[in-house]
Amino acid sequence: MAGEEKDRKAAFEAGIKLGALFHQFIGVPVSEKNAEILEKAMESCVKLQPFVVEVEVRIDREKLKSVSDMGYTSLSPDMLAARVVVEVDGSKAEGILEWNDEMKYPLMRLVCR
C-alpha cells in the first residue's frame, strides 16, 4: 500500500473512531460520581476497535455541577473531549474531538503524523 493511501486510511479510521465514540455515548446518564468510570468505559470500548493505539476521553467536571434534581444529567456534546491515535501499516493519524464554543458545535479534526 502506498504511503499516501496508508495516510488516508489512517485518517479515515481515526475519524470513524471519534464518530462512533460520539454517537454511542451522547445522552448517557452521568454525574460526578461516575464520570471517571464512564471515561474509562468509553476508552475501553474504543481500544477494542482495530488500529487503535491510544485513546483518551475527558468529561468536563465543571459542566457536571448543574445536574438535575435526580443527581445526574445526560452527557452532552459540550461536556466531551476525546483524542484517539490509530496506526495503519505504519501510518499514524490522531483524531481530536473538542467542543467549539464559538460555533456551539463538537468539532473533530485530524492530525496526521
ABEGO torsion letter per residue (X at the ends): XBAAAAAAAAAAAAAAAAAAAAAAABGBBBBAAAAAAAAAAAAAAAAABBGBABBBBBBBAAAAABBBAAGBBBBBAAABBBBBBBBBGGBBBBBBBBBBAAAGBBBBBBBBX
